[in-house]
Amino acid sequence: MTRKRCFQEGSLFKRGKRKKVWVGRWWEPVIGPDGQPGQVRRSEILGTVAELPTNRDARQALSDRLRKVNSGDYRPQAALTFRRFVEDRWKPEVFPTLKFSTKKFYDYMTHTHLIPEFGDTQLRQITKDAAQRFLNTKMRGGLSWKTVKHIRTVFGTIIEAAYRDEILADNPVHKTRLPRRGPVKEQVPIEAEKVKALLEALPEPSRSIALLLVSTGMRIGELLALRWRDVDLEAGTVRIRQTVYEGVFDDPKTKSSRRPVPLGRQGINVLCRYKPPVVDPEALVFATGKGTPLSRRNLLNRQFKPTCERLGLKGVTWHWLRHATATLSSSAGTTLGAVQELLGHSSSQLTREVYLQAVPTDVKNAVQKVEDLVIGPKWTQVPVWPELASTLIN
């Protein structure tokens, strides 16, 4: 049986000696940690006596605070702490539906950033101002804008789950704003010469892996999960069926990611060299001596990054090669739709806005093409700039 909520006026008193303030108190309905309805005594400073000089003014401020509590559609909020909600309700309900890599990401964000700050805070006490101060502090603490954005996304996802479970009346995190974004790091220019120099300098197996990644656009997890049953050397194709992250196999990232991928001549040669005399269809193409998946992190730290440092390539990762595939394919005249299908993207907008980068020589050629269209190849009597400038000034 639901307890009938009584209209309340609350109590009012002054506090302080030098700077007196008005304090209001009232009973606020809440949902206890056990899920049962209850009440807690709520106290809040309404304002200073200078701001609210009379009892009537203070009483009006208290009435404004109580208007929502006294309304018939007021939803009691939870006394459950953030930590208990995450561990006892959110994770058990949400984590079984997520991919392994996403679980690891959420787990890292909650235990590294959110629980240390809000773990013992009751959900109902997490306000927009508290969430905004937290995000601003993270940004001032030296984290990148992108990391703070990820923290806000995970934070908002958790609080949204509490709102949908009718534990909270709203989602204050969605009302926050991301701090101002600072200067964005300049992207590593993608040029065929740089990719070629990297491939020539890399040791095996990173060299073969990098060649296949840049020529096909596969994700590193897709390539390291490739089995011989997925390889058709006669047809010159491989089929993406799985991905692997920290030794755990999972479905590809999206529905579009489950796709056939064509191989070039060099890609076929690489796989021919790695093909054993007796093929086990379930064996991994790239594996350790024990037959387990290679670690992308170990390859990156032991072979890929040191090689990039020697060549002076900063910010180059496995995923940069996927961007190189898109950019160089577009530079070679490949249509946007074909690049999208090769990368396994669900939309061409993602391919165009995130993965395509202008090649410097293409930009220069574009300028020359515009000049040729506007001026024409026969306009040879145009004065050089100093002569032209002198003519205009005089």
N, C-alpha and C positions, 0 to 999 in steps of 0.2 A: 504494500500500500504506500502510495506516494505521500510524503508529509506535506501538509498544506503550508505554503509560505506566507508568513504574516508581514504586513506592511510595517516597516520600521523607520524611525526618524533618526536613530543613532544618538550618540552623546558627544558633547562638545566641551573642550576646556582649553585653557591657555597653559603654555609651558615656556620656561626660560626666564632669565633675569635681565640681561642686557638687551638681547634681541628676542622679544617674546613672539611666539608663533601660536596659531590656532591649530589644535589637533582634533581630528574627528575619529570616532570609533564606531564600529558597527559589526554585526555578525554577517559573515559571508558564507553562503552555501558552497560546499566543495564535495568532490568525490575523493574518498580516502584511498590509501594504497591498496586496500582490500577490495576496492570497487564499490564500496557502500557509501551512500550519501551521508554527509555530516556538516558541521559548521565550524568555522574558525573565527577567532576574534581578529578583526582587521583594524589597524591604526594607520593614519596617514596625515601628514602635515598638509593643511589646506592653504596656508599662506601666513605671512607675517601680520602682526597687529597693525603695522603701518599700511599694509596693502588692504586689510580688512578691518577698518577701525571700529566697527560696531558688531555687537552680537548678532544683529540681524544679517549683516553682510556675511559673517562666518557661517551662519545657519543656512543661508542661500547656497554657499559654496558646498556645504555638506550635502544639501538636498540634491545638488547637481551630481555629486559623486554617487548618491544612492539611487538615482533615477533608473539606472540600468538594473541594479539589484532588485528593485521593487517592481520592475516590469514583469508582466505575466509570461513573457517568452525568454526570460533570463536562463541561460544554460550554466549550471554549476561547473566550475573548473576543477582540475585535479590537484590534489596535494602530493601526487606522485612525483618523485625526483626524476630528473633527466636521465641519470644513470640507470635507475630501475626500469624506466620505460624502454630505454635502448636495449638493455640486456634481457629483460623478462618478456617484452612484448614485441618490440620492433624487429629485432634480429630473428627470433623464432618464426615470425610471420613472413618476413621479407626475404631473408637470406636463401631459403630453399628455392626461390624463384630466380636467383641471380646467377650469372656466370662466375666462375672461380676468380677471374681477374677483377671483376666488379666487386665481389665480396672483399677481396684483399684491399682494394681502394677504399671502400667504405669503412672497413675496419681500421685502416691506418688513419683516416681523417678523424674518426670519432675518438680514438684513443690517444692520438697525438695532439689534437687541437680542441675538440669540443668537450670531452669529459673532464679534462683538467680544469676547464673554465666553468662549466655548468653542471658537472656531475652531481653535486649535492644540492643544486638549486631546484625548487619545485617548479614544475612545468608552468604553472599559472603565474609564477613570478618572473618568467622570461618575457621581458617587454621589448618593444621595438627599440627603445633607447639603449637598453642593455645589449641587444644584438648588434646595434649600430656601433656602439663604443668598442665592442669586441672585434668587429671587422676592421675598424679604423686602427686599433692597436696592433692587429696582425700586420697591417700594411706598413705601419711605422716601424714595426719590428724587423723589417728587411725582407719579408716574403714578397714574392712576385705578385703582380696583379692577377695573373692567371691562377696561382695557387689560392689566393684569397677568394677568387670567384668559385673555385672548386669547393672550398670550405663552406661558403654560403650556400651552394647548391645542396651539399649533403645535409647541412643544418636545416635548411628549408624543407628538405624531403622528410626528415625525422619529425619536425614539428607539424608538417602537413598530415602525417600519419596519425598523430595525436588528435588533430582537428577532425579528421574523418572518423575516428573512433569515438567522437563526441566527448573527448576528454578536455579539449580546449574550445573556447568560443570562437577563436580565429587563429590565423597564422601570422604572428608579428614579424617573422623573418622575411616574409614576402613583401613587407612594407619598407624594408631597409634599402639603401642604395649602396652600390659598390663604390669604394673610394676612387678618386680620380686616377686614371691610368697614366703612368709616367711614360717616358720615352720607350718605344718598343725597340728591342734589339734588332739590328739589321740582319736580314736573312742572308745565309751563305749563298752567294750567286751560284746558280746551276749552269755549268758549262760542260760540254762534252769532254774538253781537254782535262778538266779536273777529275771527272769520273774515270777517264782512261788512266790517268796517273795513279789514282787510288787503286784501281784494279791491278795494275802492274806491280804495285808495291806491297799489296797485302799477301801474307802467307796463307797457306791452306790450313783449314778448310774455308776460312773467311773469304778468300779470293773467289772460290767457286760459288759460295753462298751469295756474295755481293753481286756477282755477274748475273746470277739467276734473278735476284731481286730487282736489279735495275733494268733488266731486259723484259721482265714479265709484269712488274708492278705488284707481285705478291707481298703480303705482309710477312714479317720474319716468323711469326708464330705459325702461319700457314705453311711456309716452306719447311720448317723444322718438324712439322707434323706429317709431312708427305711420306706415304708408304709406296712401295714398289707396285702395289695393285692399282695405284692412282696414276701410274706413269705409262704412257703409250708412245714409245719412241718411234714406231713406224708411222703413226699418225702425227707425231710431233706435238703432243699435247699432254698436259697433266690436269687432273681434276681435284679441285679443292673440296675436301669433305670434312676436315677437322682443323683445329688450331690447338696449339699447346702453349701453356704459360706456367713457368716454374715446375715443369714436369707433369702438369695436370692437363689432360686432353679435354677438349670441349667442342661444342658446335662452333662454326664460323661466326664472325661478329654479327652479320645480318643475313637475311634470306638471300640477298643479292650476292653475298660473298661466297655462297656455295655455287661454284661455277667452273667451267672448263677454261684452261689458260693455254694459249698457243706458245710453242717454243721456237726460238730462232735456231740457226745452225750452231752457233756457239753454245747455246743452252743444251741442245741435244748432245753435243760433244762432251760437255761436262758430265751429264748423266750417264753417258756411255762409259766414261772413265770410272765412275763410281759404281757401276753395275757389277755385282759379284758374278762369278761363273755359275753358281747355283742360286737362283733367286727365290727367296721366301716372300710371297706376296704381302705378308703382314709386317715384314721388316721395314724399319725406317730407312729412308734414303740417306739421311745424315744422322748418324748415331754414335754414341760412345762405344768403347770396346765391349761393354756389357749389354749393348743393344738399347740403351735408354736414350731419350732425346738429348741433344746438345743443349747447353745452357746459353741462351742469347746474351745473358749478362756477362758470363765468363769470356765469351768470344769478343764481346764489346770491349771489356776492360783489358784483356790480355793481348789482343791482336788488332782490333779495329781502331780504338782510340790512340794507342801508341803510334800506329802508322799515320793516322791523320795529323798527329802532333808533329811528326817528322816532316810532313808535307806542308805544314802551316795551314791546315784546314780546321777551322774552329766551328763548333756547333754541328758537326756532321755525325749523324747516327744512322742506325739501320733504317729508321723511318724516313730519313732524308733521301735515301735511295728511291723510295716510293714516290716522293715528290719529284725526283729527277726523272722517273719514268714518265710521269704526266707531262712535265715541262718539255722534255726532249721529244716526246711523241708528238706533241702539239707543234713544236718547232719544225718537225719533219713533215708537217702537213696532215697529220692524222686528225680526223674529225672529232669533235667533242664527244659525240655519242660513242665512238669506238674507244676513246680513252676511258670514258665512264664504265663501259662494259669490261674493259681490261682490268680496271682497278676494283671492280665489284661494288661500285657505289650505287646507292638506291636513287640518287638524284644527280642530274647534271650540274645543279647549282653548287653542290658540295665540291664536285670536281673542278668547276670553274673558279670558285671564290677561294678555296683553301689550297688546292694542289697545283694549280697552274701558276707558273712564275715566268715572267718575261726573260728570255735569254738576251744578254747584252747585244750580241750581234744582230738579233732579230729586231731589237729596238732601233739600232742604227740603220738597218735596212729599211725599216718602216719610215724613218725620216727621209731617207734618200728617195723612196718610192713616192712620197708626198711631193717632194721637190720636183721629181720628174713629171708628175701629173700636173702640177701647177705651172711650172716654168717651161717644161718641155725640153727635149734633148737638143733642139736647134738654137736655143737662146744662149748664144756664146758671147754676145757683146755686152754682157752685164758687167759694169765696172766693179773692181774689187772694193772691199768695204772702205778703206781710207779715201779713195777717190769718190765713192758714193756719198760718204759723210760730208766731204768737203763741198760737194755739189749742193747737198741739202742745206748746209749752213749758210753758204753764200747765196 
